[in-house]
Amino acid sequence: MRRMKKTILLTKYLSRLGFLRIIHHLPVWTGSLALERAGDCHPRHYILMISLIFATLAAQGQSFQLTVEGGYGSGTYEAGDTVHVWSEAVFGEDVFTNWTGSGKPYLEFDNEWHTVLIVPPGMAVEDLTISANYDAIPVSTQISSKKFSLFGMKDGTLSQVMKESFYAIPPSPKGVVFLFHGTGGRGESFFNKYERFSLVKDLVYHGYAVFTLDSNERTMGDQNGDGKIGWINSNAGTANEGNNVDILNIKSLRDSLYSTFAFPEDIPAFSVGMSAGANFSDICASALSFKASAHITAKGKTDTYTRPDIVPVIWIMSENDHNASADNAVAYSNYSAMSDAQTAEWHLFKRSPVYPERFLRSLHNVSEVQSDSIYERLQTGGYLDANNLLTVLDITLLPAPLLTGFGLTTNQQSDVKQQLLCVNADHVMHSDYNKNIVRFFNEQLVSSATESSDNRDVSVVLFPNPANNSLKIKANCKNLSVSIYTMEGKEVLFCKNKDVIDIENLACGVYVVLINADGKYYNSKIIKYQ
């Protein structure tokens, strides 16, 4: 197993810790330790000087060795560093499940294949290990496709058409998830692209049946004359099965599943969309009373989020998105507007380093030699900075011949470009928040069950995480108190009956949040960043 090592030159490392400054000031600090005669010094003086040096180094920084088993990111780091770790690529029926080991308490997410590890400054940590764990989807999972008699709208005329749905169904599913492609895409892409199929497998592994469908325009051609092929997102505030053929088709497909696959009629439904498909996901989920929607990389249609039937939405946006349809400021405004009345969660997908094995994440058999060669060309060509981040914010600025000479097929080149978009946090479907989507859906199932019970349990949602200036809390309780502790157990903040908590003055690092909601206690880890 190959692991990417973070090599730190001794001189650079010591300089970073202030070693050279210490050496420069030694004559002042040592005072009476002056040389007894020219060119000579007593051995005990050396011992005292060396002790002084290392005492100062220890006060300035704490280094630790991280070992990543079954993944990448091993190396020597300092407390306070943001350390990216990744699991190995998985294929076939395999899925990444979670991280375990002594480094687990310092992870942002302990169940996402790519996450960050932060050891707060001052922690006495020497060596940490985290191990990637893997499993497989149920062996009896059905993965196939089927054509259903649905509807097509062409030039205002509605007709019956056969539309193909690709699906994956685990035994006894607890819910159904509909996946919506982006502009110009197809439903099939969720089964032939690595990152998208990872989402399918994660959903199936956790008990959800997954179905895709092409938009009406993909079947019938561009109907609104905008030169694009996508979902109908107009009249977002009032769209329903009676005035939107795409919503009608999703309802019809859902109804067909009851008899075709013997699903119970009350099986909960959810949706996930990418780009324009994300806008449609929120609209469709509300119109058809789904439990929740996952919204990936789109700004949303503002009228959607003032609908009285708006459903819970988990927003996953990209910090470096170059697509005009994914304006983050507008998206955050829409998120904020809906969060006053409905459960909403916000995540920002950030840029990450390139590592040699990154391009193995392909369903078209990119080899380890090819992946390493691409990485080396990026490095030697000056396209990676000291932290292995791409030096360009837009991958279209990379030279056209970058991927030539490696024997890559057209599909493989497309997959490599997808990974470059992923590490650059640009407009792309990624799998970095799959488990958060699953968790969010699970929470809505639990919330629905408890709300229908006379003895309703208290539910608490804490977001965003990582957080910058504030934390939000949604809790269906009368009395709420929140305590925030450092990893060493020191209480740094306490408040009562607030749904927004100001954490701007907290130092960056990992904290434990203890919540008392009507006498029931909940705890969570959060990461504070600048």
C-alpha positions in Angstrom: 0.0 0.0 0.0 1.4 3.4 -1.0 1.0 6.4 1.3 1.7 10.0 0.5 4.3 11.3 3.0 4.6 14.9 4.1 8.4 15.5 4.1 9.7 18.4 6.1 13.3 19.4 5.7 15.0 19.8 9.0 16.2 23.4 8.4 12.7 24.4 7.3 11.1 22.7 10.2 13.4 24.2 12.8 13.1 27.6 11.2 9.3 27.3 11.4 9.5 26.6 15.1 11.8 29.5 15.7 15.0 27.5 16.1 17.1 30.0 14.1 15.8 32.9 16.1 16.7 31.0 19.3 20.3 30.4 18.0 20.6 34.1 17.1 19.7 35.1 20.6 21.7 32.5 22.5 24.6 34.9 23.5 22.0 37.1 25.2 20.1 34.3 26.9 23.1 32.4 28.2 24.6 35.4 30.0 27.1 33.8 32.5 27.5 30.9 30.0 30.1 32.9 28.1 33.1 31.1 26.7 35.7 30.4 29.4 38.4 30.9 26.8 38.4 31.5 23.1 37.0 28.6 21.1 36.2 26.6 24.2 33.0 26.0 26.2 32.4 23.7 29.2 30.2 20.7 28.4 27.6 21.6 31.0 27.1 24.9 29.1 26.2 23.0 26.0 23.8 20.9 27.9 22.1 24.0 29.4 21.9 25.7 26.0 20.4 22.7 24.3 17.9 22.3 27.1 17.0 25.9 26.8 16.5 25.5 23.0 14.3 22.5 23.2 12.2 23.9 26.1 11.5 26.9 23.9 10.7 24.7 20.9 8.3 22.7 23.1 6.6 25.8 24.2 6.2 27.0 20.6 4.8 23.9 18.9 3.9 20.3 19.4 4.6 18.0 16.5 3.1 14.6 16.1 3.3 11.6 13.7 0.0 10.7 11.9 -0.3 7.2 10.5 -3.2 6.6 8.1 -4.0 2.9 7.6 -6.1 2.0 4.5 -5.8 5.5 3.2 -3.6 8.6 2.6 -2.3 11.5 4.6 0.4 10.0 6.8 3.1 12.4 7.9 4.6 14.6 10.6 2.5 17.6 11.5 2.2 20.3 14.2 -0.8 21.0 16.5 -3.0 23.4 14.8 -2.3 22.1 11.3 -5.3 21.3 9.0 -4.5 17.7 7.9 -6.4 16.2 5.0 -6.9 12.4 5.1 -8.5 10.2 2.4 -9.5 6.6 2.3 -8.5 4.4 -0.6 -10.7 4.2 -3.7 -13.4 1.5 -3.6 -14.9 -0.4 -6.4 -17.7 -2.9 -7.1 -19.9 -3.5 -4.1 -17.4 -2.1 -1.6 -18.0 1.1 0.4 -16.0 3.1 2.9 -17.7 3.1 6.3 -15.8 5.1 8.9 -12.5 6.0 10.5 -11.3 4.5 13.8 -8.2 4.9 15.9 -6.5 7.3 18.4 -6.9 10.2 15.9 -10.6 9.8 15.6 -11.5 12.5 18.2 -9.7 15.1 16.1 -11.5 14.4 12.8 -14.1 16.8 11.4 -16.2 13.8 10.3 -15.3 10.3 11.3 -17.4 8.7 8.6 -16.6 10.7 5.4 -14.0 9.2 3.1 -12.2 12.6 2.9 -12.1 14.7 6.0 -9.7 16.9 8.0 -7.9 16.3 11.2 -7.0 19.1 13.6 -5.2 18.7 16.8 -5.7 21.9 18.8 -2.5 23.8 19.9 -1.4 22.8 23.4 -2.5 19.2 23.2 0.2 16.7 24.4 -0.1 14.4 21.3 2.9 12.5 20.0 1.6 9.8 17.7 -1.8 9.3 16.2 -3.3 6.5 14.1 -6.5 6.4 12.1 -7.7 3.4 10.1 -10.1 3.4 7.2 -12.8 0.7 7.4 -14.7 -0.8 4.6 -17.7 -3.0 4.0 -20.0 -4.0 1.1 -23.6 -3.3 0.2 -26.0 -6.2 0.8 -25.4 -9.1 -1.6 -29.1 -9.2 -2.5 -29.2 -5.6 -3.7 -30.8 -5.3 -7.1 -28.9 -3.0 -9.5 -30.5 -2.7 -12.9 -32.8 -0.4 -15.1 -36.4 -0.6 -16.2 -38.6 1.4 -18.6 -41.8 2.8 -17.3 -44.7 4.3 -19.1 -44.6 7.9 -18.1 -45.3 11.3 -19.8 -43.6 13.6 -22.2 -44.5 17.2 -22.9 -43.6 18.5 -26.4 -44.8 21.9 -27.7 -47.4 22.0 -25.0 -48.9 18.6 -25.8 -48.8 15.8 -23.2 -48.3 12.2 -24.4 -47.3 8.9 -22.9 -43.7 7.9 -23.4 -41.4 5.1 -22.1 -38.7 6.5 -19.8 -35.9 4.4 -18.4 -35.0 4.5 -14.7 -31.7 3.1 -13.3 -32.1 1.8 -9.8 -30.4 0.1 -6.9 -32.7 -1.6 -4.3 -31.5 -3.1 -1.0 -33.6 -5.7 0.8 -36.5 -4.1 2.7 -35.7 -0.5 2.0 -36.7 2.1 4.6 -37.0 4.9 2.0 -36.8 5.8 -1.6 -34.4 8.4 -3.0 -34.7 10.1 -6.4 -31.5 11.4 -8.0 -31.7 14.4 -10.3 -28.9 15.1 -12.9 -27.6 18.5 -13.8 -28.2 20.5 -17.0 -27.3 18.4 -20.1 -26.9 15.3 -17.9 -28.7 11.9 -17.7 -29.9 9.8 -14.9 -27.6 7.0 -16.0 -24.6 9.1 -14.9 -25.3 8.2 -11.3 -24.3 4.6 -12.2 -21.3 5.2 -14.5 -19.4 8.0 -12.7 -17.3 7.2 -9.7 -18.4 10.0 -7.3 -22.0 9.7 -8.2 -22.0 5.9 -7.9 -20.4 6.3 -4.5 -23.5 8.2 -3.4 -25.7 5.4 -4.7 -23.8 2.8 -2.8 -23.7 4.8 0.4 -27.5 5.3 0.3 -28.1 1.6 -0.5 -25.7 0.6 2.3 -27.8 2.5 4.7 -31.1 1.1 3.6 -32.4 3.4 0.9 -33.6 2.4 -2.6 -32.3 4.7 -5.3 -34.0 5.7 -8.6 -33.0 8.0 -11.4 -34.9 9.5 -14.3 -34.1 11.8 -17.2 -35.8 15.2 -17.4 -38.6 15.8 -19.8 -36.3 17.9 -22.0 -33.7 15.1 -22.1 -36.5 12.9 -23.6 -38.4 15.5 -25.7 -35.8 18.1 -26.5 -35.4 21.8 -25.5 -38.9 23.0 -24.8 -38.3 26.5 -23.5 -35.8 27.6 -26.1 -33.0 28.4 -23.7 -30.5 26.2 -25.5 -30.2 23.9 -22.5 -31.5 20.5 -21.6 -32.7 20.4 -18.0 -35.5 20.2 -15.4 -38.4 22.6 -15.3 -37.7 25.0 -12.5 -40.0 27.8 -13.4 -42.9 28.9 -11.1 -41.0 27.5 -8.2 -43.4 28.7 -5.6 -46.5 27.0 -7.2 -45.1 24.2 -9.3 -46.9 20.8 -8.8 -47.8 17.7 -10.7 -50.6 19.5 -12.5 -48.4 22.3 -14.1 -45.0 20.7 -14.3 -44.4 17.5 -16.3 -41.2 16.7 -14.5 -42.9 16.6 -11.2 -45.7 14.6 -12.7 -43.2 12.0 -13.9 -41.6 11.7 -10.5 -45.0 11.2 -8.9 -45.9 8.6 -11.6 -42.7 6.8 -11.2 -43.1 6.7 -7.4 -46.6 5.4 -7.8 -45.4 2.7 -10.2 -42.8 1.5 -7.6 -45.6 0.4 -5.3 -46.7 -2.4 -7.6 -43.5 -3.1 -9.5 -41.3 -3.6 -6.4 -44.0 -4.2 -3.8 -43.1 -1.1 -1.8 -45.5 0.0 0.9 -47.5 3.0 -0.2 -46.3 5.0 2.8 -42.6 4.4 2.1 -40.8 7.8 2.8 -39.4 9.6 -0.2 -36.3 11.8 -0.5 -34.4 13.5 -3.4 -30.9 14.6 -4.2 -30.0 17.0 -7.0 -26.9 18.5 -8.6 -26.8 22.0 -10.1 -30.1 22.7 -11.9 -31.2 19.2 -10.6 -30.7 20.6 -7.1 -33.1 23.4 -7.7 -35.6 20.9 -9.1 -35.0 18.6 -6.1 -36.2 21.2 -3.6 -39.2 22.1 -5.7 -40.2 18.5 -6.4 -39.7 17.3 -2.8 -42.0 20.1 -1.6 -44.7 19.6 -4.2 -44.8 15.8 -3.5 -44.4 16.0 0.3 -41.0 14.2 0.4 -39.3 14.0 3.8 -36.2 16.0 2.7 -34.0 17.2 -0.2 -30.3 17.3 -0.6 -29.1 20.3 -2.6 -25.7 20.2 -4.2 -24.0 23.2 -5.9 -26.9 25.5 -7.0 -28.3 28.8 -5.7 -31.9 27.6 -5.7 -35.1 29.4 -6.9 -35.9 31.9 -4.2 -39.7 31.3 -4.4 -39.1 27.7 -3.4 -38.1 28.5 0.1 -41.1 30.6 1.0 -43.5 27.8 0.0 -45.7 26.7 2.9 -44.9 23.1 2.1 -41.1 23.5 1.9 -39.3 20.4 3.2 -36.0 20.1 5.1 -33.0 20.8 2.9 -29.3 20.0 3.4 -27.3 22.5 1.4 -23.9 21.4 0.1 -22.2 24.2 -1.8 -18.7 24.6 -3.3 -16.4 27.5 -2.2 -14.8 27.9 -5.7 -17.8 27.4 -7.9 -17.4 29.1 -11.3 -21.0 28.3 -12.6 -23.3 31.3 -12.5 -26.2 29.1 -11.4 -24.3 28.4 -8.1 -23.9 31.9 -6.6 -23.0 31.2 -3.0 -24.3 34.5 -1.6 -27.8 33.9 -3.2 -27.7 30.3 -2.0 -26.9 31.3 1.6 -29.7 33.9 1.5 -32.2 31.2 0.4 -30.9 28.9 3.0 -31.2 31.5 5.7 -34.8 32.4 4.6 -36.0 28.8 4.8 -34.2 28.0 8.0 -36.5 30.4 9.9 -39.4 28.1 9.2 -38.0 24.7 8.3 -35.0 22.5 9.2 -32.0 23.5 7.0 -28.3 22.6 7.1 -25.4 24.4 5.3 -22.1 22.9 4.3 -19.3 24.4 2.2 -17.1 22.1 0.2 -13.6 23.4 0.3 -10.5 23.1 -1.9 -8.2 20.2 -1.0 -4.6 19.0 -1.9 -3.9 16.7 -4.8 -2.3 13.4 -3.8 -0.7 10.8 -6.2 -3.5 8.3 -6.0 -6.4 10.8 -6.4 -7.0 9.9 -10.1 -7.7 6.2 -9.3 -11.2 7.4 -8.4 -12.5 6.3 -11.8 -14.9 3.6 -13.0 -12.8 3.4 -16.2 -9.7 1.7 -14.8 -7.2 4.6 -14.5 -4.0 2.8 -13.3 -1.8 3.7 -10.4 1.0 4.4 -12.9 -1.2 6.8 -14.8 -2.5 8.5 -11.6 1.1 9.0 -10.3 2.2 10.3 -13.7 -0.5 12.9 -13.8 0.4 14.0 -10.2 4.0 14.3 -11.1 3.3 16.4 -14.2 1.1 18.7 -12.1 3.9 19.0 -9.6 6.9 19.5 -12.0 4.9 21.8 -14.2 4.3 24.2 -11.3 0.6 23.6 -11.1 0.7 22.6 -7.4 1.7 24.9 -4.6 3.6 24.1 -1.4 0.4 22.6 0.1 -0.4 20.6 -3.1 -3.3 22.8 -4.0 -3.8 23.6 -7.6 -2.2 27.0 -8.5 -5.2 27.9 -10.8 -8.7 28.4 -9.5 -10.2 27.5 -12.9 -9.0 24.2 -14.3 -9.7 25.4 -17.9 -6.6 27.4 -17.4 -4.5 24.3 -17.2 -2.7 23.6 -20.5 -4.5 21.4 -23.0 -1.6 18.8 -23.4 -1.6 18.2 -19.6 -3.2 14.8 -19.9 -1.5 13.7 -23.2 1.1 10.9 -23.3 -0.4 8.8 -20.6 -2.5 6.5 -22.8 -5.8 7.8 -21.3 -9.1 7.0 -23.0 -11.7 9.8 -23.5 -13.6 8.4 -20.5 -10.5 8.3 -18.4 -9.6 11.9 -19.3 -13.2 13.0 -18.4 -12.8 11.2 -15.0 -9.5 12.9 -14.3 -11.0 16.3 -15.1 -13.8 15.5 -12.7 -11.3 14.9 -9.9 -9.5 18.1 -10.7 -12.8 19.9 -10.3 -13.3 18.1 -7.0 -10.0 19.1 -5.5 -10.6 22.6 -6.7 -14.1 22.7 -5.1 -15.6 23.8 -8.4 -19.0 23.0 -10.0 -19.0 19.2 -9.8 -20.8 16.3 -8.1 -18.6 15.0 -5.3 -18.9 12.4 -2.5 -17.4 14.3 0.4 -20.7 14.7 2.2 -22.5 11.4 1.4 -22.7 10.3 5.0 -24.0 13.7 6.0 -26.8 13.4 3.5 -27.6 9.9 4.9 -27.6 11.3 8.4 -29.8 14.2 7.5 -32.3 11.9 5.8 -32.2 9.6 8.8 -32.9 12.5 11.1 -36.0 13.4 9.2 -37.2 9.8 9.5 -36.7 9.9 13.2 -38.3 13.4 13.5 -41.4 12.2 11.6 -41.7 9.1 13.8 -41.4 11.1 17.0 -43.8 13.9 15.9 -46.5 11.3 15.3 -46.1 9.9 18.8 -47.8 11.2 21.9 -44.6 10.8 23.8 -42.5 12.8 21.4 -38.7 12.7 22.0 -36.7 15.8 22.0 -34.7 16.3 18.8 -31.6 18.6 18.6 -29.8 19.7 15.4 -26.6 21.7 15.7 -25.1 23.4 12.6 -23.0 24.4 10.7 -20.0 22.2 11.5 -17.2 23.4 10.9 -18.4 26.8 12.2 -16.9 30.2 11.9 -18.7 33.0 13.8 -21.9 31.4 15.0 -23.7 28.1 15.7 -27.4 27.5 15.2 -29.5 25.1 17.2 -32.9 23.7 16.3 -34.5 21.9 19.3 -38.1 21.1 20.0 -37.9 21.8 23.7 -38.9 24.5 26.2 -35.6 24.8 28.2 -32.3 24.7 26.4 -28.8 25.2 27.8 -25.5 24.9 25.9 -22.0 24.5 27.3 -18.9 24.4 25.1 -15.7 22.8 26.4 -12.1 22.6 25.1 -10.7 19.1 24.4 -9.0 19.4 27.8 -12.4 19.8 29.5 -12.3 23.6 30.2 -15.7 25.3 29.8 -15.3 28.3 27.5 -18.9 29.3 26.8 -22.3 28.8 28.4 -25.7 30.1 27.3 -29.4 29.4 27.9 -32.4 29.4 25.5 -30.6 30.8 22.5 -30.9 29.4 19.0 -27.9 31.3 17.7 -24.6 31.1 19.7 -21.8 33.6 19.1 -18.5 31.7 18.9 -16.4 34.4 17.1 -14.1 34.8 20.0 -13.2 31.1 20.4 -9.8 30.1 19.1 -9.6 27.7 16.2 -9.8 24.1 17.1 -12.0 21.2 18.2 -14.6 21.6 20.9 -17.1 19.5 22.7 -20.7 20.9 22.9 -22.9 19.7 25.7 -26.6 20.4 25.2 -29.3 20.1 27.9 -32.7 20.0 26.2 -35.6 19.6 28.8 -33.3 17.5 31.0 -32.1 15.3 28.2 -28.4 15.6 27.3 -26.8 15.5 23.9 -23.1 16.0 23.0 -21.3 16.8 19.8 -17.9 17.7 18.5 -17.5 20.9 16.5 -14.6 22.5 14.7 -14.1 26.3 14.9 -12.2 27.8 12.0 -11.3 31.4 11.0 
